Amino acid sequence: MRSIRPLFAARRGRSTRRGPSPVLAAVGLATALALTATACDSGDDTNAGGDASAPAATGGDDKIQIPDDIQDRLKEHGIDLDQWKGGAWKNWDKDDWLREAGDFVNPIIEDLWDPDRMREAEDPDQGKGVDESDLAGDQGVTDPEPAPVDAQPVQAAYHDNAPEAGKVFFDSPEGTMVCSATVVEDPANPGKSNLVWTAGHCVHAGKAGGWYRNIAFVPSYNNDAKSAAELTNATQEEVAPYGVWWGDWVQTSDQWIEQGGATGGQGASYDFAVIHVTPEEGSGGKSLEETVGSALPVEFDAPAVSEVGTITATGYPAAKPFDGETMHQCEDEPGRLSLAKSDPTMYRIGCTMTGGSSGGGWVAKGSDGKPALVSNTSIGPVTAGWLAGPHLGTEAKGIYDAVSEKFAGQ
């Protein structure tokens, strides 16, 4: 049986966390940021409306005060920050969700993403997948299914071998979840990027819901490639050696918001997202790119499948036989996968990575011959023999440029 859901739509974890209750840091907004809502409901078919961009509050220290007008706007949506920091963010009642893009809220909650909570995230897609019938109605061009390519562990230290890769953590009504992601260049801030590329289903539930909550990026998660047993008592520095970076702006495609589903391939051709991040703790004034040492360019005019040599996909697969704690890669020559004649044809490669690898970057030689991000993991079969990712075109570039321009000069 094959599965096309945003199949590797992250990992679900226990809804509880060890240690003290999370505490919300006082929130300081750097300018007049519109506020946005992270929400999702796998059982609600209501479409999320509005623009795909999602501004969020950024974190500060206890002395920073939230501007009155921002507080008032939050209250207009029924959000009281004192209640939020006391756990109100866990309320996923559909009547209380803020589903519009302009209502997104993602304030930093200090110490929420501790080693226990990150480690306990689990795959929500076990036993679910895409039936052959999901592919039988192809109206575009689909090449024969590729032979499986065994995912290979990335050698430690990850920072030396795949410095741009990491994990995106977030909360949904189903629990704590995780995807993979990539640090990418920011044309408006060369050498100082705070942009992260991932899948749309890692930030937004699609037509069934809205924006997820507590979205954060951890570059080079488990940098030393420790086993699950070794991570049981790991420190924050061992798990997140380059810190936890919270999303203060998120944008995905309108197509994903309007069409994306928990099962099937709906919206998969537009399943991409860009996150602008800010550090939970001080980074010494350094950007994410400066902190990790590099960022990948994004290729929006990638060649056709027949002209691409090989693609390397990177991620943290979590469903069996993997445990989600270590980084893996697959390298293969891509083929084509078409889910609907009206949608762009996707790249497809052989790869045995499983749930948790969603959103991970696909890298190939760009037009200048240097490595560039050309796609991200979106869907794959429950049997874990292949992965498919969107071809990045005009829609993807528009999202990327919009997020970059929003933070130009900052």
C-alpha positions in Angstrom: 0.0 0.0 0.0 1.2 3.5 -0.8 0.5 6.6 0.9 0.1 10.1 -0.3 -0.7 12.2 2.7 1.5 15.0 3.5 2.6 11.6 4.5 5.6 12.6 6.5 3.6 15.4 8.0 5.8 15.2 11.1 5.6 13.3 14.2 3.0 13.4 16.9 4.1 13.3 20.5 2.6 13.2 23.9 0.6 16.2 24.8 2.3 16.5 28.1 5.8 17.5 28.9 8.2 16.7 31.7 9.4 19.4 34.1 7.7 22.6 35.1 4.9 24.2 33.2 6.0 26.3 30.3 6.4 30.0 31.0 5.8 32.6 28.3 8.5 35.3 28.1 7.3 38.8 27.8 6.8 39.5 24.1 8.3 42.5 22.3 7.3 43.3 18.8 9.9 45.0 16.7 7.6 47.3 14.7 4.0 47.0 13.8 3.8 43.3 13.1 0.4 42.0 12.2 -0.5 39.0 14.3 -1.3 35.6 13.0 -2.9 32.4 14.3 -1.4 28.9 14.3 -4.2 26.3 14.4 -5.2 23.1 12.8 -8.0 20.6 13.0 -7.8 17.3 11.2 -11.5 16.8 11.5 -12.7 20.2 10.3 -13.1 20.8 6.5 -13.4 24.5 6.9 -10.8 26.2 4.6 -8.3 28.6 6.1 -8.8 31.9 4.3 -6.7 34.9 3.7 -3.1 35.4 2.6 -0.6 32.7 3.3 1.7 34.9 5.2 1.8 34.6 9.0 3.4 37.3 11.2 4.2 36.4 14.8 5.2 38.1 18.0 8.9 37.8 18.8 10.4 37.1 22.2 12.1 39.4 24.6 13.0 39.6 28.3 10.7 40.3 31.2 11.3 44.1 31.0 10.0 44.4 27.5 6.4 45.6 27.4 3.9 44.7 24.6 2.5 47.8 22.9 -1.0 48.6 23.9 -2.3 48.4 20.4 -0.9 44.9 19.9 -2.4 43.8 23.2 -5.7 45.2 22.1 -5.6 43.3 18.8 -4.8 40.1 20.7 -7.8 40.7 23.0 -10.0 41.3 20.0 -9.3 37.7 19.1 -10.0 36.5 22.6 -6.3 36.0 23.5 -5.1 37.1 26.9 -1.3 36.7 27.1 -1.4 35.9 30.8 -3.8 33.0 30.0 -1.8 32.0 27.0 1.5 31.7 29.0 -0.5 29.7 31.6 -1.4 27.1 29.0 -4.2 28.6 27.0 -2.3 27.8 23.8 -3.3 24.2 24.3 -6.9 25.0 23.7 -7.7 23.8 20.2 -11.4 24.3 20.3 -12.3 25.1 16.7 -14.5 27.9 17.7 -11.6 29.6 19.4 -9.0 29.1 16.7 -7.6 32.1 14.8 -7.5 30.7 11.3 -6.9 33.8 9.2 -3.3 34.4 8.1 -3.3 37.9 9.6 -4.3 36.5 13.0 -1.2 34.2 13.6 0.3 34.3 17.1 3.6 32.6 17.9 5.1 34.2 21.0 8.2 32.7 22.4 7.6 30.4 25.4 10.9 30.0 27.1 12.2 26.5 27.8 9.1 24.9 26.1 11.3 23.0 23.7 13.5 21.2 26.2 15.3 17.9 25.4 12.5 15.7 26.7 9.8 17.4 24.7 11.8 17.3 21.5 12.7 13.7 22.0 9.2 12.5 22.8 7.7 13.8 19.6 6.3 10.8 17.6 5.1 10.1 14.1 1.4 10.6 13.6 1.3 8.7 10.3 2.0 5.2 11.4 -0.2 2.7 9.5 -1.5 5.4 7.2 -0.5 5.8 3.6 -1.4 6.3 0.0 -3.4 3.7 -1.9 -2.5 2.8 -5.5 -5.8 4.4 -6.5 -4.4 7.8 -5.4 -1.9 7.6 -8.3 -4.1 5.7 -10.9 -5.8 8.9 -12.1 -2.6 10.7 -13.2 -3.4 13.1 -15.9 0.1 14.5 -16.4 3.4 12.8 -16.8 4.5 10.2 -14.3 7.7 8.1 -14.7 7.9 4.5 -13.4 8.3 4.1 -9.7 11.9 4.4 -8.7 13.8 1.6 -7.0 14.2 2.2 -3.2 17.4 3.9 -2.2 18.5 3.1 1.4 18.8 6.2 3.5 22.3 6.6 4.8 23.2 8.2 8.2 24.9 11.5 8.0 28.3 11.4 9.7 28.8 13.4 12.9 29.2 16.2 13.4 26.2 17.3 11.4 27.4 20.9 11.5 30.4 19.8 9.5 28.6 17.7 6.9 25.1 19.3 6.6 25.3 22.6 8.5 22.1 24.0 7.0 19.9 21.1 8.1 17.8 20.8 11.2 14.4 20.2 12.7 11.2 22.2 12.9 9.1 21.5 16.0 5.5 22.6 16.5 2.3 21.8 18.3 -1.0 20.6 16.8 -4.3 19.3 18.2 -2.8 15.8 17.8 0.2 16.6 20.0 3.9 17.6 19.6 5.2 17.2 16.1 8.4 17.6 14.1 9.6 18.1 10.6 12.9 18.7 8.9 14.1 22.0 7.4 16.9 23.9 5.8 18.6 27.3 6.4 18.4 29.2 3.1 19.9 32.5 1.9 18.1 35.8 2.3 18.6 38.1 -0.7 17.7 41.1 1.3 20.2 40.3 4.0 23.2 38.6 2.3 25.3 36.6 4.7 22.9 37.3 7.5 19.9 35.1 6.7 17.2 34.2 9.3 15.2 32.2 6.7 14.3 28.5 7.0 12.7 26.4 4.2 10.3 23.5 5.0 7.1 22.0 3.8 3.7 23.8 4.0 2.2 21.0 6.0 4.8 21.6 8.7 3.4 25.0 9.5 -0.3 24.9 8.4 -2.9 22.1 8.5 -4.3 23.0 5.0 -8.0 23.0 4.3 -8.9 21.2 7.5 -7.4 23.8 9.8 -4.9 26.6 10.2 -1.5 27.6 11.5 0.2 25.4 14.0 1.6 26.7 17.3 5.0 27.1 19.0 6.8 26.8 15.7 10.6 26.6 16.3 13.7 25.5 14.4 16.7 23.6 15.9 19.7 23.6 13.5 22.0 20.5 13.7 19.7 18.8 16.1 21.7 16.1 18.0 24.9 17.3 16.2 27.0 14.5 17.6 24.6 11.7 16.3 23.9 10.3 19.7 21.6 7.3 19.9 18.2 7.5 21.5 19.5 5.8 24.6 22.3 8.3 24.9 19.9 11.2 24.5 17.8 10.1 27.5 19.7 12.4 29.8 21.1 14.8 27.2 21.5 18.5 28.0 19.9 21.3 26.0 23.4 22.1 24.6 23.8 18.5 23.3 20.4 18.4 21.7 20.4 22.0 20.3 24.0 23.2 20.1 23.1 26.2 18.0 20.0 27.2 20.0 16.3 27.2 19.5 15.0 29.7 16.9 11.3 30.6 17.0 9.3 31.5 13.9 8.3 35.2 13.9 6.9 35.1 10.4 5.6 32.2 8.3 4.4 32.0 4.8 3.1 29.1 2.7 1.2 28.9 -0.6 -2.5 29.8 -0.9 -2.9 26.5 -2.8 -1.7 24.5 0.3 -4.0 26.5 2.6 -7.0 26.0 0.3 -6.3 22.4 -0.9 -3.9 20.7 1.4 -5.3 17.6 3.1 -4.2 15.1 5.8 -4.6 12.2 3.3 -4.1 12.0 -0.4 -1.9 14.3 -2.5 -4.1 17.4 -2.5 -1.9 20.5 -2.5 1.4 18.5 -2.6 2.7 20.4 -5.7 2.6 23.6 -3.6 3.7 22.1 -0.3 6.4 24.5 0.7 6.9 27.2 3.3 9.4 29.9 4.4 9.9 30.7 8.1 11.7 33.8 9.4 13.2 33.0 12.8 14.5 34.8 15.9 16.6 33.2 18.7 14.9 32.2 21.9 18.0 33.3 23.7 20.6 35.9 22.8 22.8 35.0 19.8 25.3 37.8 20.3 23.6 39.7 17.5 24.4 37.0 15.0 21.9 35.8 12.4 21.0 32.2 12.0 23.2 32.0 8.9 26.1 33.5 10.9 25.4 31.1 13.8 25.5 27.9 11.7 28.1 29.2 9.2 26.2 28.9 6.0 22.9 29.0 4.1 21.8 27.4 0.8 20.7 29.4 -2.2 17.2 28.4 -3.6 16.9 27.5 -7.3 13.6 28.6 -8.7 14.5 27.8 -12.3 15.7 24.3 -11.7 16.1 22.2 -14.9 13.7 19.6 -16.0 14.0 16.1 -14.6 15.8 14.9 -17.7 18.5 17.5 -17.1 19.1 17.0 -13.4 21.9 14.7 -12.5 21.2 13.6 -8.9 19.3 15.1 -6.0 20.3 14.6 -2.3 17.4 14.6 0.2 18.2 15.3 3.9 16.0 14.7 6.9 15.4 13.2 10.3 13.2 10.1 9.6 11.2 9.0 12.6 8.9 6.2 11.8 10.3 2.6 12.0 13.0 1.5 11.4 14.2 5.0 12.3 13.8 6.8 15.6 13.9 10.4 14.6 17.1 11.3 16.5 19.7 11.0 13.7 20.0 12.7 10.3 19.9 10.7 7.1 20.3 11.3 3.4 19.3 9.7 0.1 20.9 10.4 -3.3 19.1 9.5 -6.5 18.4 10.6 -10.0 14.9 12.1 -10.0 11.8 11.0 -12.0 8.5 12.8 -12.5 5.3 12.4 -10.5 2.1 14.0 -11.6 -1.0 14.0 -9.3 -3.2 16.2 -11.4 -2.8 17.7 -14.9 -3.6 21.1 -13.6 -0.7 21.0 -11.0 3.0 21.3 -11.6 4.8 17.9 -12.0 6.7 16.9 -8.9 10.2 15.5 -8.5 10.4 11.9 -7.2 13.4 9.9 -6.0 13.9 6.5 -4.5 14.4 6.8 -0.7 13.6 4.8 2.4 13.3 7.8 4.8 10.0 7.8 6.7 7.8 10.2 8.7 9.7 13.1 10.3 11.7 13.7 7.1 9.0 16.0 5.7 10.2 19.5 4.9 13.8 18.4 4.6 15.8 20.0 1.8 16.5 18.5 -1.7 19.8 19.7 -3.0 21.2 19.6 -6.5 23.6 21.6 -8.6 22.1 25.0 -9.4 22.5 26.9 -12.6 25.9 28.1 -11.4 27.0 24.5 -10.8 27.0 25.0 -7.0 24.7 23.2 -4.5 21.2 24.7 -4.3 17.9 23.8 -2.7 15.5 22.7 -5.5 12.7 21.1 -3.5 11.6 19.6 -0.1 10.1 16.4 1.0 6.3 16.5 0.8 4.9 13.0 0.3 5.9 9.3 0.0 4.5 5.8 0.3 3.8 4.1 3.6 6.2 1.4 2.4 8.9 4.1 2.4 10.4 3.3 -1.0 10.3 6.8 -2.5 9.8 10.5 -1.8 8.2 13.3 -3.8 8.8 17.0 -3.6 7.4 20.1 -5.4 9.2 21.8 -8.3 9.8 25.3 -7.1 8.5 27.9 -9.5 6.8 31.2 -9.5 4.6 30.6 -6.5 7.5 29.4 -4.4 9.6 32.4 -5.4 6.8 34.8 -4.6 6.6 33.5 -1.0 10.4 33.5 -0.6 10.7 37.1 -1.9 7.8 38.3 0.2 9.4 37.0 3.5 12.8 38.3 2.5 11.5 41.8 1.7 9.5 41.9 4.9 12.7 41.8 6.9 14.9 43.8 4.5 17.5 45.8 6.4 16.6 44.2 9.8 
